[in-house]
Amino acid sequence: SSRVMANEIMQRWEPKAKIVINGNYETGSSIRFYIDQQILLLNGRNPVMEFGSRYPDAPPIFLNDEDMRSLWHGSNRIFLFTENPKKQELLKNLAMPVILVADKGGKSLFMNKP
């Protein structure tokens, strides 16, 4: 469960904030259960979601590294959730400052603004 992470997000939530899951949606899908907000996916076009993600009416929830950097440096608070084995590569590829919010159960949560 990602309940602990969801609680951390809700304590820091503000209007226009965004939640991003790095990789497969399934790794943090329970965040959506606890928080009634849209989830964005960074590099989340896995074989299961690939086909539907290309439909013309698919919501714009799939981000690449460039999209993420732009979002991260914008004016809104962004929460970034990742599995720890993917953490170092993620931070290296994005090359952006992060604030660690939580590290629990093999998963980490970062945000872009205090």
Protein Blocks (a to p, Z undefined) as FASTA:
>chain_A
ZZlmmmmmmmmgcehiacddehjfklmmmmmmmpccddddehiacfklmmmmmpmklccf
bccfklmmmmmmmmbdcdddddfklmmmmmmmnopadddfbdcehiacddfbZZ
